[in-house]
């Protein structure tokens, strides 16, 4: 895992980045999340780029809390290896309630 950095506080859409290599060739990289009710749950499939294997992740898909992110690289023989875990904290923005002004004389419901 190259991004995010260890112990990051994450909110909104995040870029996940992993470096992966294998003498036989890497065919895919996925990102997995562990923590809370998630146990190595795939949260994104990466695409190979010049900068590594990249994926986007919207943190609003999980509740606030502490998690461990890992990349899972698979080679041409379908053998897979997990990266070291990266601890992160998800802190999603709170929804703002709309406050409407009641017009004078309007009924209260």
Residue frames relative to the residue before (quaternion, step in Angstrom):
aa qw qx qy qz dx dy dz
X 1.0000 0.0000 0.0000 0.0000 0.00 0.00 0.00
X 0.1793 -0.7828 0.5904 0.0801 3.54 -0.83 1.07
X 0.7711 0.0435 -0.0076 0.6351 3.56 1.13 -0.77
X 0.5507 -0.1953 -0.8110 0.0290 1.58 -1.95 1.54
X 0.6278 -0.5224 0.4212 0.3944 3.52 -1.34 0.21
X 0.6300 -0.5430 0.4088 0.3757 3.53 -1.21 0.58
X 0.8466 0.1518 -0.1619 0.4839 3.55 -1.08 0.91
X 0.3378 0.7432 -0.5046 0.2810 3.59 1.17 0.54
X 0.3189 -0.6681 0.6313 0.2311 3.54 -1.31 0.53
X 0.1140 -0.8359 0.5369 0.0057 3.57 -0.55 1.20
X 0.0680 0.7690 -0.6333 0.0537 3.52 -1.13 0.78
X 0.8066 0.2596 -0.1883 0.4966 3.58 -1.07 0.68
X 0.7416 -0.3636 0.2939 0.4811 3.55 -1.20 -0.58
X 0.1086 -0.8058 0.5822 0.0023 3.54 -0.79 1.11
X 0.3633 -0.6746 0.5915 0.2511 3.55 -1.26 0.54
X 0.1508 -0.7558 0.6330 0.0729 3.54 -0.91 1.01
X 0.0258 -0.8105 0.5836 -0.0439 3.58 -0.87 0.99
X 0.0218 0.7888 -0.6129 0.0407 3.54 -0.94 0.92
X 0.2826 -0.7009 0.6225 0.2035 3.52 -1.21 0.60
X 0.0674 0.7991 -0.5935 0.0676 3.59 -0.91 0.86
X 0.0910 0.7790 -0.6168 0.0661 3.54 -0.99 0.86
X 0.0072 0.7683 -0.6393 0.0320 3.53 -1.24 0.57
X 0.5600 -0.6190 0.4293 0.3449 3.59 -0.98 0.79
X 0.7014 0.4486 -0.2561 0.4911 3.59 1.14 -0.63
X 0.5684 -0.5946 0.3755 0.4271 3.58 1.28 -0.26
X 0.3153 -0.7304 0.5804 0.1739 3.55 -0.99 0.92
X 0.2201 -0.8049 0.5411 0.1046 3.57 -0.79 1.02
X 0.8094 -0.0263 0.0212 0.5863 3.60 1.14 -0.51
X 0.1064 -0.7437 0.6546 0.0838 3.50 -1.35 0.45
X 0.0776 -0.7691 0.6338 0.0267 3.55 -0.97 0.95
X 0.3068 -0.7130 0.5912 0.2192 3.54 -1.27 0.39
X 0.1121 -0.8074 0.5790 0.0178 3.55 -0.89 1.00
X 0.2522 -0.7671 0.5822 0.0948 3.52 -1.20 0.73
X 0.0407 -0.7715 0.6349 0.0066 3.54 -1.04 0.88
X 0.5411 0.5810 -0.4764 0.3777 3.55 -1.01 0.92
X 0.7855 0.2000 -0.1869 0.5551 3.56 -1.06 0.70
X 0.7869 -0.2537 0.2106 0.5217 3.59 -0.77 -1.02
X 0.5804 0.5831 -0.3691 0.4323 3.61 1.27 0.13
X 0.0091 -0.7897 0.6129 -0.0262 3.56 -0.85 1.00
X 0.7904 -0.2617 0.0959 0.5455 3.54 -0.04 1.38
X 0.2209 0.7842 -0.5279 0.2398 3.53 0.92 1.07
X 0.4207 -0.7019 0.5132 0.2587 3.59 -0.81 0.99
X 0.1015 -0.8088 0.5786 0.0283 3.56 -0.79 1.07
X 0.8204 -0.0129 -0.0023 0.5717 3.58 1.24 -0.09
X 0.2770 -0.7136 0.6183 0.1780 3.53 -1.23 0.64
X 0.3321 -0.7788 0.5061 0.1647 3.55 -0.77 1.06
X 0.2867 -0.7088 0.6153 0.1916 3.51 -1.32 0.47
X 0.4573 -0.6805 0.4855 0.3035 3.61 -0.94 0.77
X 0.0169 0.7822 -0.6214 0.0423 3.56 -0.96 0.93
X 0.6936 -0.4309 0.3685 0.4443 3.54 -1.33 0.02
X 0.7215 0.4495 -0.2250 0.4762 3.59 1.13 -0.70
X 0.7067 -0.3674 0.2609 0.5454 3.60 1.24 0.03
X 0.6334 -0.4817 0.4199 0.4364 3.55 -1.27 -0.39
X 0.0674 -0.8451 0.5297 -0.0260 3.59 -0.42 1.24
X 0.0579 0.7547 -0.6529 0.0282 3.52 -1.24 0.67
X 0.3525 -0.6982 0.5755 0.2389 3.55 -1.29 0.38
X 0.0606 -0.7908 0.6088 0.0203 3.56 -1.13 0.64
X 0.2372 -0.7493 0.6044 0.1302 3.55 -0.84 1.02
X 0.3729 -0.7785 0.4634 0.2002 3.58 -0.40 1.24
X 0.5547 0.6208 -0.4030 0.3802 3.61 1.18 -0.33
X 0.5497 0.6142 -0.3955 0.4052 3.61 1.27 -0.07
X 0.7408 0.2785 -0.1953 0.5792 3.59 1.31 -0.09
X 0.5535 -0.6012 0.4460 0.3650 3.60 -1.16 0.47
X 0.6411 -0.4848 0.4167 0.4246 3.56 -1.27 0.32
X 0.4458 0.6910 -0.4996 0.2724 3.56 -1.11 0.64
X 0.6009 -0.5523 0.4500 0.3626 3.51 -1.40 -0.09
X 0.0064 -0.7991 0.5982 -0.0595 3.52 -0.95 0.99
X 0.2770 -0.6962 0.6216 0.2283 3.51 -1.40 0.09
X 0.1961 -0.7691 0.6022 0.0852 3.55 -0.88 1.06
X 0.0170 0.7773 -0.6287 0.0167 3.55 -1.10 0.76
X 0.3142 -0.6840 0.6058 0.2577 3.53 -1.28 0.37
X 0.1931 -0.7564 0.6178 0.0946 3.53 -1.20 0.65
X 0.1037 -0.8146 0.5705 0.0138 3.57 -0.38 1.29
X 0.1292 -0.7840 0.6057 0.0415 3.56 -1.02 0.90
X 0.2827 -0.7790 0.5374 0.1560 3.58 -0.90 0.93
X 0.7554 -0.4156 0.2698 0.4286 3.56 -1.33 0.00
X 0.6855 0.4360 -0.2902 0.5058 3.62 1.21 -0.33
X 0.5161 -0.6767 0.3781 0.3644 3.56 1.34 0.36
X 0.4183 0.6541 -0.5010 0.3825 3.59 1.13 0.69
X 0.1518 -0.8215 0.5483 0.0381 3.58 -0.83 1.00
X 0.0775 -0.7736 0.6282 0.0313 3.52 -1.25 0.63
X 0.3362 -0.7244 0.5698 0.1934 3.55 -1.05 0.88
X 0.4423 -0.6422 0.5523 0.2946 3.54 -1.21 0.59
X 0.6365 -0.4467 0.4251 0.4633 3.53 -1.31 -0.03
X 0.5220 -0.6544 0.4535 0.3059 3.57 -1.10 0.66
X 0.2074 -0.7455 0.6233 0.1127 3.53 -1.19 0.72
X 0.2855 -0.7703 0.5406 0.1812 3.60 -0.52 1.12
X 0.0283 0.7811 -0.6214 0.0534 3.57 -0.96 0.95
X 0.2513 -0.7286 0.6118 0.1781 3.53 -1.32 0.33
X 0.2517 -0.7539 0.5912 0.1370 3.56 -0.86 1.02
X 0.0101 0.7730 -0.6314 0.0603 3.54 -0.85 1.10
X 0.1092 -0.8262 0.5519 0.0302 3.56 0.03 1.30
X 0.5388 -0.6155 0.4525 0.3551 3.60 -1.08 0.64
X 0.4773 -0.6583 0.5066 0.2868 3.54 -1.13 0.67
X 0.4970 -0.6288 0.5041 0.3217 3.56 -1.11 0.67
X 0.2995 -0.7382 0.5747 0.1874 3.53 -1.01 0.79
X 0.3682 -0.7253 0.5395 0.2175 3.53 -0.88 0.95
X 0.4270 -0.6772 0.5410 0.2576 3.49 -1.09 0.77
X 0.1499 -0.7801 0.6022 0.0791 3.55 -0.86 0.96
X 0.1067 -0.7890 0.6042 0.0323 3.53 -0.56 1.18
X 0.3848 -0.6883 0.5611 0.2520 3.49 -1.11 0.69
X 0.3730 -0.7089 0.5572 0.2186 3.50 -0.95 0.92
X 0.4141 -0.7030 0.5196 0.2535 3.54 -0.86 0.97
X 0.6019 -0.5735 0.4157 0.3688 3.54 -1.11 0.70
X 0.8107 0.2336 -0.1988 0.4987 3.55 -0.86 0.95
X 0.5279 0.6194 -0.4292 0.3918 3.63 1.21 -0.15
X 0.5161 -0.6570 0.4451 0.3223 3.59 -0.98 0.76
X 0.3871 -0.6708 0.5780 0.2571 3.54 -1.25 0.54
X 0.2172 -0.7890 0.5619 0.1208 3.58 -0.72 0.92
